[in-house]
Amino acid sequence: MSAISSQRNTESLPANKEERLRAYLRRQTAEGNGEVYFKSKFIADDVGLSPKEIGALMCKLCDSATELSIEKWSYTSATTWRVTADS
């Protein structure tokens, strides 16, 4: 992904890293029928964060994002996260 494309993806997201990730996850669960699986390294460019930052924020969001259910789903070379939208 080019730097210009990555910049465009993050322009519409909130400046706060946690809110940026939360908004991305809400959008992805809405598009994915209420459920999405991902590895941090595959969404890093879309969110404008490093995989390490995403992993740390996911742990925080597990407790604070009441509109989302977040769980570590599996681990094969990197954590796979499962996110579902709470009704």
LINHURA-V472395 format. One record per residue. N is the residue number from 1. RES is the residue in one small letter. D_FIRST is the distance of its C-alpha to the first C-alpha in Angstrom with 2 decimals. Layout:
n = <N	N>
res = <RES	RES>
d_first = <D_FIRST	D_FIRST>
//
This chain:
n = <1	2	3	4	5	6	7	8	9	10	11	12	13	14	15	16	17	18	19	20	21	22	23	24	25	26	27	28	29	30	31	32	33	34	35	36	37	38	39	40	41	42	43	44	45	46	47	48	49	50	51	52	53	54	55	56	57	58	59	60	61	62	63	64	65	66	67	68	69	70	71	72	73	74	75	76	77	78	79	80	81	82	83	84	85	86	87>
res = <m	s	a	i	s	s	q	r	n	t	e	s	l	p	a	n	k	e	e	r	l	r	a	y	l	r	r	q	t	a	e	g	n	g	e	v	y	f	k	s	k	f	i	a	d	d	v	g	l	s	p	k	e	i	g	a	l	m	c	k	l	c	d	s	a	t	e	l	s	i	e	k	w	s	y	t	s	a	t	t	w	r	v	t	a	d	s>
d_first = <0.00	3.78	6.66	8.32	6.41	6.54	10.03	11.04	10.50	12.71	15.19	17.12	17.44	20.51	20.62	22.38	20.13	22.41	22.64	18.91	18.58	21.76	20.64	17.45	19.77	22.34	20.05	18.76	22.39	23.58	21.24	22.05	25.84	26.34	24.71	21.35	20.62	17.59	16.82	15.53	12.95	11.25	11.27	10.77	7.46	9.15	12.29	11.51	13.79	14.21	15.35	18.79	18.96	18.10	20.82	23.32	22.74	23.08	26.49	27.50	26.43	28.54	31.54	30.65	28.73	31.76	29.97	27.81	28.97	26.73	27.62	26.50	26.60	26.37	25.30	24.02	22.09	20.75	22.14	21.50	22.23	24.09	24.15	26.64	27.81	31.44	33.70>
//
